[in-house]
Amino acid sequence: MKKVIILALFGAASLCLGAEAPTVFNKCKMCHGPDGQKVAPGQKTGPIAGLPKDKLLEDLKGYKAGTADNGGNKAIMYAQMKNISDADIEALAEYISGLPPKK
């Protein structure tokens, strides 16, 4: 019984710490910052943190396809997304949408 209670406490504590960034998010940090709050060079919109998941999915899939255009440095995004799997795109969108938006 003690083990169950301890495991439950660790599980609750991990929920409070927030979701862990997917490994592929490391590619994003240089331009968007470690918390998604930085406006990337040439970006037409503000920070990516907290954007709706469906918008992020649309944009990320568009960059992978070479069709999205949200800023002057779209070639960088095309190159970054070129070999990203659909599962990683889903994980990125889920993670970034959960980041607190800039105030």
C-alpha positions as a Markdown table, in Angstrom:
| # | Residue | x | y | z |
|---|---|---|---|---|
| 1 | Met | 0.0 | 0.0 | 0.0 |
| 2 | Lys | 2.9 | 2.4 | 0.8 |
| 3 | Lys | 4.3 | 1.8 | -2.7 |
| 4 | Val | 1.0 | 2.7 | -4.3 |
| 5 | Ile | 0.8 | 6.0 | -2.3 |
| 6 | Ile | 4.4 | 6.9 | -3.1 |
| 7 | Leu | 3.9 | 6.2 | -6.8 |
| 8 | Ala | 0.7 | 8.3 | -6.8 |
| 9 | Leu | 2.6 | 11.2 | -5.2 |
| 10 | Phe | 5.3 | 11.0 | -7.7 |
| 11 | Gly | 2.8 | 10.9 | -10.5 |
| 12 | Ala | 1.0 | 14.0 | -9.2 |
| 13 | Ala | 4.3 | 15.8 | -8.8 |
| 14 | Ser | 5.2 | 15.1 | -12.4 |
| 15 | Leu | 1.9 | 16.5 | -13.6 |
| 16 | Cys | 2.7 | 19.8 | -11.8 |
| 17 | Leu | 6.1 | 20.1 | -13.5 |
| 18 | Gly | 4.5 | 20.3 | -17.0 |
| 19 | Ala | 5.1 | 18.3 | -20.1 |
| 20 | Glu | 8.6 | 17.5 | -21.1 |
| 21 | Ala | 9.8 | 19.0 | -24.3 |
| 22 | Pro | 10.1 | 16.5 | -27.2 |
| 23 | Thr | 13.7 | 16.0 | -28.4 |
| 24 | Val | 12.8 | 17.5 | -31.7 |
| 25 | Phe | 12.0 | 20.8 | -30.0 |
| 26 | Asn | 15.8 | 21.3 | -29.6 |
| 27 | Lys | 15.8 | 22.4 | -33.3 |
| 28 | Cys | 13.4 | 25.2 | -32.5 |
| 29 | Lys | 15.2 | 26.7 | -29.5 |
| 30 | Met | 17.8 | 28.7 | -31.5 |
| 31 | Cys | 15.2 | 30.9 | -33.2 |
| 32 | His | 12.2 | 30.6 | -31.0 |
| 33 | Gly | 13.9 | 30.4 | -27.6 |
| 34 | Pro | 13.8 | 27.6 | -25.0 |
| 35 | Asp | 10.2 | 28.6 | -24.0 |
| 36 | Gly | 8.9 | 29.6 | -27.4 |
| 37 | Gln | 8.7 | 33.2 | -26.3 |
| 38 | Lys | 11.3 | 34.6 | -28.8 |
| 39 | Val | 10.2 | 36.1 | -32.1 |
| 40 | Ala | 12.3 | 34.3 | -34.8 |
| 41 | Pro | 14.1 | 36.4 | -37.4 |
| 42 | Gly | 11.7 | 37.4 | -40.2 |
| 43 | Gln | 8.7 | 36.0 | -38.4 |
| 44 | Lys | 5.4 | 37.8 | -39.3 |
| 45 | Thr | 3.6 | 36.8 | -36.1 |
| 46 | Gly | 4.6 | 36.9 | -32.4 |
| 47 | Pro | 6.0 | 34.1 | -30.3 |
| 48 | Ile | 4.9 | 30.5 | -31.0 |
| 49 | Ala | 4.3 | 29.6 | -27.3 |
| 50 | Gly | 0.6 | 29.0 | -26.6 |
| 51 | Leu | -0.6 | 29.1 | -30.2 |
| 52 | Pro | -3.6 | 26.8 | -30.9 |
| 53 | Lys | -2.5 | 23.2 | -31.7 |
| 54 | Asp | -4.5 | 23.1 | -35.0 |
| 55 | Lys | -2.7 | 26.3 | -36.2 |
| 56 | Leu | 0.7 | 24.8 | -35.2 |
| 57 | Leu | -0.1 | 21.5 | -37.0 |
| 58 | Glu | -1.2 | 23.4 | -40.1 |
| 59 | Asp | 2.0 | 25.5 | -40.1 |
| 60 | Leu | 4.4 | 22.7 | -39.3 |
| 61 | Lys | 2.9 | 20.4 | -42.0 |
| 62 | Gly | 3.0 | 23.3 | -44.4 |
| 63 | Tyr | 6.7 | 23.9 | -43.7 |
| 64 | Lys | 7.4 | 20.2 | -44.2 |
| 65 | Ala | 5.6 | 20.4 | -47.6 |
| 66 | Gly | 7.4 | 23.6 | -48.5 |
| 67 | Thr | 4.1 | 25.6 | -48.8 |
| 68 | Ala | 3.8 | 27.6 | -45.5 |
| 69 | Asp | 4.9 | 31.2 | -45.4 |
| 70 | Asn | 4.8 | 33.0 | -42.1 |
| 71 | Gly | 7.9 | 35.1 | -42.5 |
| 72 | Gly | 11.0 | 36.1 | -44.4 |
| 73 | Asn | 13.1 | 33.1 | -43.3 |
| 74 | Lys | 10.8 | 30.4 | -44.4 |
| 75 | Ala | 13.7 | 28.6 | -46.1 |
| 76 | Ile | 15.1 | 27.9 | -42.6 |
| 77 | Met | 11.8 | 26.4 | -41.5 |
| 78 | Tyr | 11.6 | 24.3 | -44.7 |
| 79 | Ala | 15.0 | 22.9 | -44.0 |
| 80 | Gln | 14.2 | 22.3 | -40.3 |
| 81 | Met | 11.0 | 20.4 | -41.0 |
| 82 | Lys | 12.1 | 18.5 | -44.1 |
| 83 | Asn | 12.8 | 15.2 | -42.3 |
| 84 | Ile | 10.5 | 15.6 | -39.3 |
| 85 | Ser | 8.1 | 12.7 | -38.9 |
| 86 | Asp | 4.3 | 13.2 | -38.6 |
| 87 | Ala | 4.5 | 11.8 | -35.0 |
| 88 | Asp | 7.2 | 14.5 | -34.1 |
| 89 | Ile | 5.0 | 17.2 | -35.7 |
| 90 | Glu | 2.1 | 16.1 | -33.5 |
| 91 | Ala | 4.4 | 16.1 | -30.4 |
| 92 | Leu | 5.7 | 19.5 | -31.3 |
| 93 | Ala | 2.3 | 21.0 | -31.8 |
| 94 | Glu | 1.0 | 19.5 | -28.5 |
| 95 | Tyr | 4.1 | 20.8 | -26.6 |
| 96 | Ile | 4.2 | 24.3 | -28.0 |
| 97 | Ser | 0.5 | 24.8 | -27.7 |
| 98 | Gly | 0.8 | 24.0 | -24.0 |
| 99 | Leu | 3.6 | 26.6 | -23.4 |
| 100 | Pro | 2.4 | 29.7 | -21.6 |
| 101 | Pro | 1.8 | 32.5 | -24.1 |
| 102 | Lys | 3.8 | 35.7 | -23.7 |
| 103 | Lys | 2.1 | 38.4 | -21.7 |
